[in-house]
Amino acid sequence: MTATPDTTTPDTPTPDATAPATATPTTTTSASAEPTPAASEAATPEAAAPASGAAYAASRTHEVTNQVPLPYGHDTAADPALLAALHRAGAGWAETELHELGCLAGSEQAAEWGRLANEHPPVLRTHDRFGHRIDEVEFHPYWHELMRTAVGHGLHATPWRDDRPGAHAARAAKFFVWSQVEAGHTCPISMTYAAVPALRANPALAAELEPLLAATEYDFGLREPHGKRGLIAGMSMTEKQGGSDVRTNTTTATPQADGTYRLTGHKWFTSAPMSDLFLTLAQAPGGLSCFMLPRVLPDGTRNRLHLQRLKDKLGNKSNASAEVEYDGAVGRLVGEEGRGVRTIIEMVNMTRLDCTVGAASGMRLGATRAVQHALHRRAFGKALVDQPLMRNVLADLVVESEAATTVAMRLAEATDRALAGDETEALLRRLGLAVAKYWVCKRGPAHAAEALECLGGNGYVEESGMPRLYREAPLVSIWEGSGNVAALDALRAMAKHPETVEAFLGELDAAAGADRRLDAAVAELRKQLTDPSDLEYRTRRLVEAMALAFQGSLLVRHGDPAVADAFCASRLGGDHGAAFGTLPAGLDAGAIIDRARPVPA
């Protein structure tokens, strides 16, 4: 039976969710993660009684009390900030499906899928038993269940074939909800989504592949792409010597008489190497160019993409990341020779959107887990959620989470509008994506660490699920350009396209006069934007200020009043410490915390 806070008492044995008391500034600052009898119990007369009394006292030591119900049986889509943003984007039509997905995401079944997919990571099989090269990756069956659900609900490329208003915002909301189950499998889902706009640089190729990329059937296995019911796409750009500096790539692409190219070289990171096709960069006669490489060629033979090894990563354990050798691999040109970066940049931008959505999703998961724990755990005579300092921490985590969710969904909305031809929204999206990707993803690891700490020692134990969240958090800040790359990309956008600054400031001005702290922050930002001194050196500070003003303007206009007030007071007004849990007094912490209470399915 699925347990929820409404149907399971704290006395129910729940070995997967034990957690110690949270420290207070009084005496003892920590407690054992293992439940132990209270001192008063150890001193009872029964402890010294003869046999029957001793047996009774011993049985008391095995009673499990003050433990938190398992975090299952909830609707992860019952998120007020997410739902409000969904409707603002004109995608309210997706709410019913979103709740269906949210109920599955909050189930014990889905949690098991995620747990076992991570505890049994993928295994590389380079050769069969006869010595034939096969280059296959084996996954736990539950990985395929996660993928099947994501594809079936259109978290991949289906918005590109959907003409309903808000299709990309609806997809972002579903990605946000389902990512809370398990983040690793969303990597190939995200790349499949992002591959479509890049492939459109070759209209004939897009016409062949786009319907299969957008299909809602997950068809795993190495077969010729046109013979499958659905396709998954990957991306392979970085090389050993260059990393993010892809213009230094040494992989070569030699044109053939039939119009294809033969690629030779090594790729240091190839995400999701079991995908059906990849977009990659290589040096053609005309310069760095973009190519599509299928895993299986039209004649049914395997393309010469040799998987050298899988990466042993900090997190993202369920997802395979490989080093790959191209040994004369067959590729088809996407776009023009010499314009590889320009061709693939739209794929990068779309995956940056998913990085931001994914970071926000992780924050929501951390905040709800922390709030659920505090609601059910008692320490020093009352529930943790009623302890003043814990209330400060919880409210701060929720504020950060809702700010991240709101800006991520605003950028998904801008994607829909830009694709519909709105030039101002396209400009906002260009700069806003770089700004939000830098800041929201940068906040994820600190947020995950604080949420984990709310569970005390047991948050540090794998069974709680929090260590997996913590290990996963840094990835999206690295993927598609680490902090410096994202910040410098924002600077590049402003320098090459000054109109992006006008669009960005126009978005902030929509909230002018609504909050004096926001007005002051925007005024200071305008000064920073016009100061050319040491600009590259202080780029991080500038982009952070832009992100905070962006989030503040959205919360003031559209957010919950208590959340907006707390954000402006702390993040913009400067009344905040370096750690979470340092909000100023006088805020409505209770109203903020209530927004992250898990809602039963």
N, C-alpha and C positions, 0 to 999 in steps of 0.2 A: 504493500500500500504506500502511496506517495504521502510524505509528511509535509505539512505546512504549519506556519506559526499559529494558525487558527485551530488546528486539529491535533497538535502534538504538544504536550506539556513539557516544561524544562526537565521533568523527572524521567522522561522517556529515554532509555539507553540509546545513545547515538554515537557510536565509537568513531565515526568519520568526522565529527564536528566538535570535538572537545576543544576547550580554550580556557586559559587562565584569566584571572581578574586583571583589569587594567590598573596600572599604578595611579596613586593619587599623591599629592604633595604632602602627605602626613608622615607615616612611618615606613612600613615595608613598601618597597617599590616594585616588587615582582612576586609572582606566585608560580608554583610548579604547574607544568602543563598536564601532569597526571593528577586525577582527582584523588584527594586524600581525606580521611576523616578529620573533622574539626577537633581541636584540642579538648573541647568539652566532652566529645564522645569518647575519647581515649581515657578520660578520667572517670567514667561512669562506674557505678558499683558492679554492673553486669560484667565488666572486663575482668573482675577478680572472682566471679561466681564460679561454682562448680560446673560440671560438664554441660548441662542444659543451658545455663546462663552464658557460658563461654561460647557455645555454638551460636547462640543468638547474637552475641556481640560480634563474633567473627562474620556472621552473615551481613551485619550492618556495614562492614567495610567494603562490601561488594555492591552496595546500593549506589547507583549513579544519579547524582542530583546536579542541578544548576548547569546543565549542559544545553547547548543551543540546537534547536531542530535542524535537520538537514535542509539545505537551501533548495528544495525542490517543490514543484507544484505551483509555480508562479508564472505569471504572464510577463515576460521581459519587455513586451511592447507597451505595457501599461506605464508609460513614461511620459509625464505631462509635457516636458520640454520637447520631446521627440514628436509627439502627436500634434502639438500646436504648430511646429515647424512643417510637418507634413501637410497640414491644411493650408498654411500660408503659401506653400509652393503649388497649390492647386491639385494636390495628389490625394485628397481625402478619399477618393474612390478606392484607394489601396488599403484602407484601414482594416477592413474585415480580414483580408489575407494576412496583413501584418500581425493581427492578434492571433490568428491560427498559428503562424510561425513562432510568435512569442510564447504561446503555451507549450509548443514542442520544445523550444529553446530552454524553457524553465523546468523541463521534466527530468526525472531521474534517468529515464532511458537515454536522452540526449547527453546527459552528463557522463554516462557510462561510455557512450561512443567517444566522447572527447578524451576521457581518462585513458582508455585502453589504446586509442590511436597514438597517444603520447608515450605510454609505457611500453609500447611495442613499435618502435620507430621503423621507418622503411629500411629495406636491405637491398644492396646492389648485387645483381647477378650479372657479371660481365660475360661469362661463358656458360654454355650448357655442359653436360657431363661428357660429351664427345669432343669438346674443345672448340665448338663453333662459337663465334662471337655473337652474343644476343643483346647485351646492354639493356637489361630490364631491371625495373625496380619493383620489389614486392612490398605491398602495404597490408596492414591489418584490415580485416573485413570492415571494421567500423569506420575506417577512413573513407571507404567507398560509400557508406551510409551518409556520412557528412557531406560528401561531394554530391551524392544523388539528391539530397534534400536541397542543397544550395542551387544546383542546376535546375531542379524541378520547380523551384520558386523564382527562377529568373534572376538570381543574384549575379549572373555573369553578363552575357552580351544582349539579353533580350530587349533592353530599352532602345537599342539602336533600330529595332524592328517594330517598335510600339509608338504609334502616333498620338497616344493619349497625352493630355497636358500633365506635366509633372512626372513623366515616366522615369527620369533619372533621379529625381528626388525620392520617388517611391522605392526605387531600387536601392538607393543609399540607406533609407530607413530600414529595409529588410536586411541589408548587409550589416548595419549597426546592431540589429537585434540578434541575428544568427551568429555573428562573430563572438558573442558572449559565451557561446557553447565551447568553441575551440577555434583559435585564431590561425593555426598553421594551414589548414586547408583553404583558407580564404586567399592565400597567395595565388594559386593558379586560377581561382575564380576571378580575382581582381585583374590579373593579366589578360584573361580572355576578354573581359570587359574593355580593357584599355587597348587591345590589339586592333579593334575594328576601325577607329579613326585613322590609325597609321596605315592599315591595309588599303584604305580608300584612296591612297596616293597611287595605287595601281588599280583602276576601276575594274579591269577584267578579272584580276585576282580576287578582289573584294566580292564581285558577283558570284564567283565560284564558292568562296569559303564563308561569307557572312551568314547565309541561312543556316549553315551547319554550326557555326560558332554561337548563333543565337538560339538554336534549338534547345528545348527543355528536357532533352533526354541525355543522361550521362551514360556514355558508351565507352567504357574503359578497355584498353587493349591496343596492341600495335598492329594496326591494319591501315590499308591505303585510305587516306582521308575521305575521298568521295564515296567510299563504301561503308561509311559509318553513319550512325543516326545523329551524332552530335560530336563536336570537337572542343578540345581544350587547347589554349595557346599559352606559350611561355615566352620569356624574353632572355636574351643573352648578349650582354654588352661589354662588361668589364673584363679586363685582362690583367695578368700578374703584374706587369710593369707600370700600369697606369691607373687602375681603379676608376675613379670618377672622371679622370682626364681621358675620355674615350678617344679623343683625336690622336692619341699616341698609340692606338691599337695597331698591332702588327699582322693580324690575320689578313690574308690576301684573298681576293676574289678574281678568278681568271675567266673571262667570257668564253662561251662555247658557241659552236656553229648553230646549235638549236635554240639559242637565245637564253639558255640557263648559264649559271656561273659555277665554277668549282672553287670551294672555299677550303683553305688550308691554314690552320693555326690552333691556338688554345684559348679557351675562355675560363676565367678564374671562378666566376660564379654564373651558373645557369640555374635559374629558379625553375622548380617543378620539371625535372628532366624527363618525366614520363608523359609529358604533354604530346599532343599530336603534331604540333608545328611550333616553330619559334621565329621571332623577329630578332635579327642579329645585325651587327655592324662589321664591315670588313673593308679593306682598302682595295677598291677597283681601279682600273686605269684612270678614271676621272676623279679619284679621291674617295674619301670615306663615304660609304654608301650603305643603305639598308637592304636587307635580304630576308626572304621568307624561306625557311628550311623545314620541310616535312620530315617526320621520323621514318615514314615509309614512302617509297617512290611509286609512281604510277604502275610500274611493272610488278609491284608487290615485294621487291627487295628492300632491305633496310638501308636507309641513307647512312653514310659513313660519319655518324656522330658517335664517337666512342666515349663512354662514360668512364673517366679515370678513377674517381672516388667520390663518395659523398662527404660533405662537410660535417664535422662534429661541432654543432653550434651550441651557444649558450642556451637558447630556447628554440621555439619553433620546431620542436623535435619531430612532430608528426609529418612535417613537410620535408621532402628531399630537396637538397641543394647540391649541385654537382660541379666538378671540374670536368670539362669536355674537350676532347680533341676533334677538330674537323680535319679529316684525312681525305681531302678531295670531295667533301660533301657537296651535294647538288643544292643550289639555291636559286631563287627567282628574285629579280630586282624589284624593289618596292620604291616607287618614286624615281628620281633621276640620280645618275651617278654624281658623286660629290656632294649630295645633299642629304646624307644619311642622318645627321643630327637633326636637321630641320624636319625630316620625315618622321623620325621616331619620337620627337619631342612631345607630340600630342599624346602618345602612349604614356610617356613619363608624366605628363600633367594629369591624365586620368588616374594613374596609379597614385599620384600625390593626393588626389582627392580621397582615395580609399585609405591612404595612410592616415589622413586627418580623421576620417570617419572611424577607422579602426582604433585610433588612440582614444577618441571620445567614447567608443564602445567599451574599451577596457576600463576607463574611468568610471563609467556608469556601473559596470560590474563590481568594481572595487568599492564604490560608494554604497551600493545596495547590500553587499555582503557585510560591510562594516556596520551599517544601520541595523541589519537583521540581527547581528551578533549583540549589539548594544541593547536591542529591544528585549532580548531573552536572557541575557546574562546578568546576574546580580553580584554586586561587590560592595562591601562596607555598608550593608543594610538597605540598599536600594538598587534598582536597575541601572545598568551602566548608562543608558540613554538619559537618565535623570541626573547624572553627575555633571556639574557645570563645565568642567574642563573637557570631558568627553563630548559634551554637546558642542563646544567650540570646534573641536576637531572634526566631528561629523558634519556640521554645517559648512565648514570650510571645504571639505571634500565634495560636498554636494554642489556648492557654488562653482568650484572648478569644473566639475563634471557638466553642469548645465551650460556653462559658458562655452565649453568645447563642443557640446552637442549642437548648440544654437548656431555657432559659426560654421560648423561642418555642413549642417543642413542648408544654411544660407548659400554656401558655395555649390551644393548640389542643385539648388533652385536656380542659381546663376548659370549653371551648365545648361539646364533646360532652356532658359531664356536666350542664352547666347546661341544655342543651336537653332532657335527659332528666328534668329536674325537681329536680336537686340544688341547693338554695338556697345552700348554703355555697360551692359551686363557682361559682355565678352571682355571688356577692358578690366572691369572689377574682378572677374574671375582670374584673369592672367596674373594680376598682382596679388590678389587676395589669396590664391592658392599657395603661392610661395611663402607669404607671410604666415598663414595659418599652419602650413605644413611645418615650418620652422618651430613655431611656438607651441602649438597644441601637442605635437609629438615630443617636444622637449619636456613638457610637463608630465608626460605619462609615467616615467619611471619613479619620480618623487611621489606622485599620487599613489601608485601601486604600493610603494614601500610604506606609506602612512596607513593605507587601508589594511595592509597585512598586519601592521603593528596593533591595529585596533582589536585584533583577535588574540593578542598576546602571544605567548609561546606557541600555541597551537596553530597560529597563522603561519608559523615557520615550518610546520609539518606538512608533508606532501598531501596527506589525506584532506586537508582543508581546501585544496585547490589554489590557494593564494600564491605559493611559490611559482606555480606555472604562470600565473598572471604577471608576477614580478619579473620572471626571466623573459617573458614575451615583450614586456613594455619597451625596452630600448630599440627593438627592431625597426619600428616604423620611423624612428628618428634617423636611422641609418639608411634604410631602403629608399631608393630613388633620390639619393643625395643626402649626406649627413648634414648636421646643423650649419656648418659654414657654407656648403654648397647651396642649401635652400636660402640662406640669408643673402648670399651674393647674387643668387638668381633674382631675388626681389630688387636688389640694387641695379642689376642689369636691366630688368624690365622698366624701371623708372628712368634709367638713362637713355635707353633706346626708344622708349615709347612714353614720353612725358604725359600723354593723355591718360595713361593708367593712373597716374597720381590724381588727376582731376576726378576721374571716376571714383577712386577710393575715397577722396575727401568729400565728394558729393554724397556718398553713402553715410559717412560720419555726420555730415551736416543735416541729414534727415532727422537726427535726434537733438539738434541744437536747441538750447533753452530748456530741455527737460530735466537736466541735472547739472548743477554748478560744477561738480567734480569732473564730470565728463567734459564739460565745456572748457575747463582749465587744461585738461589733458590734451584735448584737440588743439587748443591754442599753442601749447608747448610743442606739440608734434609738428605743427606748421613751421615753427622756428627751426626745429631740427632739420626739416626737409629742405630748408633754404640755406643751410650752413654747409658749405663745401669742404670745410677743413677736416682733415683726417677721416674722410667719409668711410673709406673701406675699413679702417681700423676699428671704427665704432659702429659697424654695420649691425652687429647683433643687438646692441642697445637700441638702435633706431627701429629695427624690425620688431623687437619686443614691444616697444611703445606703440607701433602701428597695430600689432595684434591685440593689445589690451584695449586700445581705443575702439577697434573694430568690434570686439566682443562686448565692450561696454555699451556701444551705441545700439547693438542688437538687443541686449538685455533690457535697456531702458525703454526701447520702443515696444518690444514684444514679450519680454520675460516676466516671470513672477515678480511682483513688486519687492518682496522680501529678498529674493535672490539678487535683483538688480541693485538694491540699496547696499547689500553686503559687498557685492562686487565693486561698486563705485567707491565705497568707503575704504576698502582694503587695497584693491589693485590700482585704483586711480587716485584716491585721496591719500595714499601713503600710510594709512593707519593699519599696518600689518607687519608682522615679523618675517624672518626668513623661512620659518617652518610653517607647515599647516597647523591649524589650531591656534592661530594668533589673531583672530578677528577681533575688532573693537567691541566694547560693551554697547548695549542698547539696541542690538539687532534682533530680529525675530527668528532666533535659531530654531525654535520649535516648528514654525511654518516651513522653514527650509528643509529640515530633517524629514518632515512628513512626506515631502515630495520624492524621497528615495525609499519609502517603505515598500517592501515587496507586496505585490497585489496577487492574491490567490487566483489561479487559473479558473 
